[in-house]
Amino acid sequence: MNTADDTLRIGTVPSPGQLASFAARAHEAGRRLVVGALITDPAGRIYVQRRSEERSLFPGCWDLVGGHVESGETLLEALAREVSEETGWQLAATDRVVEILDWSAGDGVPRREVDLLVTVEGDLARPKLEPGKHSEGRWLARHELPLLLAGRKADDRWVHDVVERAFGLLAVPPSEERPGGD
């Protein structure tokens, strides 16, 4: 399911040009572009939020901050917008690519997603959840990863595995990473 796009590599910090090329290729492939934020805090935790039960995709499941890139937006503009809409925080910096994925849910829409480690500014103790979309949010430590499997089918480990990879990337300073390594 992973799509190795030669402009982006897991474990590397993408340039704006690489993100633009990734977006153009998604468009050429007829895929709707999705961006996700693995928001980190100074304690090394990652922020996740539970989707409301009313959501058509993955109701009641823990998820990343993120969503679809709107017409006319760059990936980074969409990432900043989604972070603000879903948490009330402001995007401060982007870091490494955690996931590149082609997927489609039961709605038949083909999507191409990129998820990035990010830092934000704002009151990290008080996220402002987007009304109707999320029922709760929380900071997750690595040992709490099993929480992300709650409400998901036994074979649906994607959010868990992406957050686990993010914790692995956080444990290695960028200068010491293997190129393209997981």
C-alpha positions as MATLAB code, in Angstrom:
seq = 'MNTADDTLRIGTVPSPGQLASFAARAHEAGRRLVVGALITDPAGRIYVQRRSEERSLFPGCWDLVGGHVESGETLLEALAREVSEETGWQLAATDRVVEILDWSAGDGVPRREVDLLVTVEGDLARPKLEPGKHSEGRWLARHELPLLLAGRKADDRWVHDVVERAFGLLAVPPSEERPGGD';
ca = [
       0.000    0.000    0.000;
       2.923    2.381    0.550;
       3.767    4.441   -2.503;
       7.445    5.223   -2.885;
       7.366    8.668   -4.488;
      10.944    9.543   -5.409;
      10.445   13.160   -4.327;
       9.644   12.270   -0.715;
      11.249    9.698    1.544;
      10.187    8.489    4.955;
      12.561    9.776    7.616;
      13.704   12.862    5.687;
      12.719   16.510    5.961;
      10.981   17.486    2.707;
      11.602   20.724    0.872;
       8.664   22.831   -0.349;
       9.597   21.768   -3.900;
       9.413   18.086   -2.991;
       5.995   18.614   -1.410;
       4.791   20.488   -4.518;
       6.014   17.651   -6.769;
       4.279   15.098   -4.551;
       1.032   17.082   -4.787;
       1.317   17.387   -8.581;
       1.842   13.645   -8.946;
      -1.186   12.912   -6.773;
      -3.284   15.180   -8.981;
      -1.926   13.530  -12.162;
      -2.807   10.117  -10.707;
      -6.379   11.255  -10.000;
      -5.942   10.999   -6.226;
      -7.338   13.369   -3.619;
      -4.478   14.746   -1.540;
      -4.470   14.272    2.251;
      -1.986   15.651    4.765;
      -1.480   14.536    8.361;
       0.335   16.063   11.333;
       2.067   14.037   14.006;
       2.229   16.880   16.514;
       5.001   16.542   19.089;
       5.522   18.264   22.406;
       8.699   18.985   24.419;
       8.114   15.808   26.473;
       8.364   13.661   23.317;
       4.668   12.807   23.198;
       2.414   12.803   20.136;
      -1.045   14.344   20.022;
      -3.966   12.208   18.815;
      -7.701   12.789   18.740;
     -10.773   10.604   18.727;
     -13.106   11.001   15.765;
     -16.720   11.634   16.742;
     -19.202    8.773   16.424;
     -21.075   10.730   13.743;
     -18.139   10.707   11.283;
     -18.634    8.611    8.152;
     -14.998    7.453    8.030;
     -13.542    5.709   11.083;
     -16.181    6.827   13.639;
     -15.022    6.712   17.264;
     -11.427    5.838   16.317;
      -8.241    7.594   17.370;
      -6.648    9.502   14.514;
      -4.022   12.036   13.514;
      -4.668   15.714   12.976;
      -5.118   16.334    9.270;
      -7.391   16.200    6.290;
      -7.858   16.930    2.632;
      -5.906   19.574    0.770;
      -8.367   22.099   -0.658;
      -8.229   23.484   -4.191;
      -5.540   26.166   -4.481;
      -3.751   25.178   -1.254;
      -0.209   23.905   -0.945;
       0.424   20.911    1.315;
       1.943   23.170    3.956;
      -0.981   25.604    3.808;
      -3.403   22.698    4.224;
      -1.343   21.302    7.103;
      -1.386   24.664    8.893;
      -5.137   25.060    8.272;
      -5.956   21.556    9.538;
      -3.827   22.009   12.667;
      -5.569   25.310   13.408;
      -9.092   24.028   12.676;
      -8.715   20.807   14.649;
      -6.706   22.036   17.652;
      -6.606   25.832   17.718;
      -2.790   25.652   17.635;
      -0.550   27.258   15.023;
       1.923   25.252   12.954;
       5.446   26.257   14.074;
       7.715   23.884   12.126;
       7.646   20.788    9.977;
      10.079   17.936   10.369;
      10.450   14.500    8.825;
       8.075   12.494    6.654;
       6.530    9.672    8.695;
       4.214    8.089    6.100;
       3.437    8.152    2.381;
       0.336    6.216    1.491;
      -2.198    5.604   -1.275;
      -5.546    4.546    0.156;
      -9.262    4.470   -0.392;
     -12.003    4.030    2.174;
     -15.464    2.638    1.540;
     -16.424    5.879   -0.211;
     -14.444    4.936   -3.332;
     -12.340    8.120   -3.348;
      -8.680    7.348   -4.163;
      -6.384    9.322   -1.876;
      -2.654    9.981   -1.570;
      -1.470   10.976    1.897;
       1.714   12.307    3.428;
       2.142   12.590    7.196;
       4.795   14.773    8.814;
       6.244   15.284   12.271;
       5.426   18.863   13.312;
       5.667   21.242   16.231;
       3.013   23.799   17.081;
       2.526   26.971   19.098;
      -0.315   27.585   21.471;
      -1.661   26.296   24.759;
      -0.694   22.627   24.433;
      -2.702   21.757   27.550;
      -5.939   23.046   26.003;
      -6.560   22.027   22.408;
      -9.736   23.443   20.860;
     -11.393   20.447   19.248;
     -13.272   21.050   16.015;
     -16.995   20.792   16.922;
     -18.745   17.716   15.547;
     -15.564   16.151   14.219;
     -13.660   15.043   17.324;
     -14.861   14.028   20.757;
     -11.534   14.144   22.614;
      -7.828   14.728   22.213;
      -4.810   13.673   24.223;
      -1.057   13.503   24.326;
       0.250    9.977   23.913;
       3.502    8.539   25.267;
       5.121    5.622   23.452;
       4.028    3.086   26.077;
       0.386    4.099   25.452;
       0.383    3.010   21.790;
      -2.142    0.154   22.341;
      -4.805    2.825   23.001;
      -4.778    3.567   19.258;
      -6.172    0.122   18.457;
      -9.400    0.784   20.392;
     -12.467    0.806   18.164;
     -10.608   -0.481   15.124;
     -10.838   -3.829   13.377;
      -8.096   -6.319   14.242;
      -6.392   -5.785   10.881;
      -6.599   -1.962   11.051;
      -3.336   -0.968   12.715;
      -2.469    1.937   10.435;
      -2.731    4.838   12.923;
      -0.962    2.758   15.571;
       1.859    1.850   13.186;
       2.325    5.412   11.901;
       2.495    6.822   15.432;
       4.893    4.029   16.409;
       7.132    4.955   13.437;
       6.964    8.618   14.509;
       8.179    7.700   17.993;
      11.039    5.788   16.366;
      11.990    8.816   14.274;
      11.859   11.080   17.328;
      14.377    8.781   19.043;
      16.979    9.411   16.319;
      18.342   12.899   15.678;
      17.852   13.845   12.007;
      21.597   14.034   11.359;
      22.018   10.365   12.347;
      19.196    8.904   10.258;
      19.659    6.439    7.435;
      18.531    8.020    4.187;
      14.939    6.964    3.550;
      14.946    4.763    6.646;
      11.836    3.892    8.609;
];
